[in-house]
Amino acid sequence: MNDASTRGLKGKHKRFLRAMGSGIDPIIQIGKGALAPNVIKQIDDALEARELIKIRVLNNCAEEIDRIAERVASATDAHLIQLIGHVILLYRPSKTKPQIELPN
């Protein structure tokens, strides 16, 4: 995961975000329809509102989970923080109202 999707974030930032992410539930599910444009729009809107979100990839999704995670991160210009099992943790600072302050 040390590629373009996490470039710009230091290890301590990723640790901080993983710790924050452990307390939140997935708010978006990706299923059989995979990454339709409306799903990308929902993810983009959720990232703008919350900055840190979890996405669950259902078992009936035909595409590989790591490929979905990379596609979502690049399509939304977000950082892929963590991928465990069927859960993706994404972070993108809000353009209008930043809420999460990363440690120095």
Steps between C-alpha positions, in 0.01 A plus 500: 500500500803734489415639160330803350185452708689565826762742369520811715394328821765404753489178699381678813215659304387160371521354852295791634235455230488120548439557872218744421358261243474213745206672667289566193264271310490457121259750346512380139469150358629393161325196357420335171483832314862572601609858434214662318527879461233556765704297754811709426288815549371370836854424614621843385217674687563292814872584493423871468260485796694263730860485368553146638263224386473123494364310202391136508540289187236227493576140408289520184734759346676343201807725509801445729490708816850648470423611144175661616684680781757644260232605249292672769805680642610627160148596386437705815857629546503340846769324702457126546581466870412137564358194332402216731288215370204659327532842664672803345601805705537822299610851598480827313511842665187705441538787255246718681496397869807303616416316823786256559829654606794269435781492760822686419 
